Every structure is written in structure tokens, then in C-alpha cells.
Amino acid sequence: MKMGYARVSTSDQSLEHQIELLKENGCEEIFEEKISGAIKKRPELEKLLGQIRRDDILVVSKLDRLARSTHHLLEIVELLREKKAAFCSLGEPWADTTSHAGKMIMTVFAGIAEFERDLIRERTSVGRENAMKRGVRFGRPKKLSSQQKEL
């Protein structure tokens, strides 16, 4: 079954165009939300992800309707993969895990995101080590003065 997800950020925006597009592309059930994409916990999206089953396809009109970052998109695609479901964005033909090419591209994206996370982790580690060499103290500030400690 094709399950559509339509979202707009504000209540004065309309979901009409997205819903029409999703219906035209065979979505039998459509989950609608008027909520900012920056909010990770979106009730209708969570409901959709809870209901999606093996061989179902999550369809969106455009990627930005589903996720605000590559990392968030990859989390959703991984959840779908675990459920043996697929993902398809109508606005970005390359973001379609129902095809071999789409699966490959999403795998490449996942690899790039993991590489980026590793680089960030390495840079922060080096920065932390350099700060410690300069005498920077980490953690919460001490609450007791030296006089209080003596007492």
C-alpha cells in the first residue's frame, strides 16, 4: 500500500496541492500535518511510521515535507528498511528506494553522513585535547571555594 505524508509549517498554508499529488500517485491513505518540520516529534508522522508494514511505500511530494536534515531523512529511511518498507519522493526521483538506483543513492548518502559524523567527532576530540593542554577545565564549575573545602 502507498501511504502519503503531507505537511505544511503554518496553519494558514494549504495541504491541498500535496494531497492532490499524493492521490494522483496512488496513495490509499494520507497523513496530514500542520506543524513545523523543525519539530522532530510529529504525531501524524509517528502514526504513519507505526502503521507502515512490509512492502508498503511512504510517499511524499518533496523531501523537505518529511525531513529537515539528511540525518533525519536517513533515520526515517533506515526505519523503513528495517520494516521492509520503501520510500519515494515525487519531487526528487533519485530519492526512491523502490528502485535499485534509488537504494544505491540513499546508501551513498548514508555513507557521506557517517563520514561527516566521523570527521566532526575527530575534530571535537582534537579540540578537546588541545583545550586540556591549555588548562581548560571541563565539567560543571566547582561550587565550594577553597575556604569552604578547608572547613
N, C-alpha and C positions, 0 to 999 in steps of 0.2 A: 504494500500500500504506500502511496505517496502522501506524506504528511507535510503540509506547508506551515511556515512560520513567517508572520508579518509583524513588523514593529515600526512604530514612529516614536520620536522622542517626546513630543509635547501633545497635549490634548487637543490643540487647535489644528494639528496636522491630520491628514486623512489616510486611512489604510486602504481605501477603495481601489486604487491602482494596483497595489501589491496583491490584494485578494483576487482581483480580476485576473492578473497574470498567473497566479498560482492555480486558479481554477482552470484556466486555458491549458495549463501544462499537466492536468490530470490529478491534482491534489484532491483527495477524497475528504480529508479532514484538515482544517486550517486553524492554527492557534494564533490569536491576535493579542498584541500588547501595545499600550501607550505608556512607554517608560523609557528613560534614558538608557542608551547602550552602555554607558559607563558603569551602570549598576549591574554587578555580576549576578546577583540573585534576582532572576526574573521569573515570577510564578508560572506564567504560561510556557516559557521555555523549559523550565524544570518539569512541568507536567508532560510536555511533549517528549522530553528525553526519558521520562519514566515510563511512558506508554509505548515508545518505539520498540519494535520487535525485529527478529531476524528477517532479512530481505526487504524491510521497509526502507524508504528513502526520505530523508529530511530535505525539503526543497525550500530555498529562499530566493527572493527576487534579486538580491545583491548581497555580497559578503558583509557589508557594513550593517545590514539589518540583523545579522546573527552575532557577530563578534567585533570587538573594538581593537583587538590586537592579534597578531599572528599567534602568540602563545595561547590566547583564549580559544581561537579557532582550532588550533591543533589539539587542545584538550577535548573539545567537543567531537572532533573527527576521531580521536582515539577512543572515546566512549562509544561512538557509533560502531567503530571497528570491533571493539570487544563484544558488542551486541550482535555482530554480524549484519549490521545495517549499513546504509550508504548515505552519502551527502551529495547534493547538487545545488550549485548556484546558477541561476538562469542568466545573470548578468556577466558572469565570468566563466566561460565554457571550460577553461582549464581546471576549475575547481569542481570536479565531478568524479567522485570515487566509484561510480558505476562503470567507468571505463579504465582500461589498463593505463592509458596515458595520464588520466587524472590521478590515479593511485600513485603513479611514479612521481608526479609533480608534488603531491602532498607529502610523499616520503622525502623528497628533496627539501621541501620547506621545513619539515620536522628536523632534518639533519642540520640545516642552516640555523634554525632556532636553538638547537642543542649546542652547536659550535659557538654561537653568540653567548649563551649562558655560561659555557666553559671559559670563554675569554673574560667575561665580567667577573666570574669567580676568581680567576687568576689575577686580574688587575686589583681586585679588592684585597686579596691575600697579600700581594706585594705592597700595596698601600698601607695595610695594617702593620706589616713587618717594619716598613720604613718609619712609620709613626712611633712604634715601640722603641726603635733605635734612637729616635729624637726625644724619648722620655714621655711621650703622650700616654696618659693612663686611660684605660678603657673601663667601662662599667659605671655603676652608679657612683655619684660623689659620696665621699665619707661624711657621715652625719656627726660624728664625735670629733671635737677639737683635741689637740694633744693634751690639754689640761684635763679634759673630761676623761680621756683614756687613762691618765695617771690616777685619777680618783677611783 
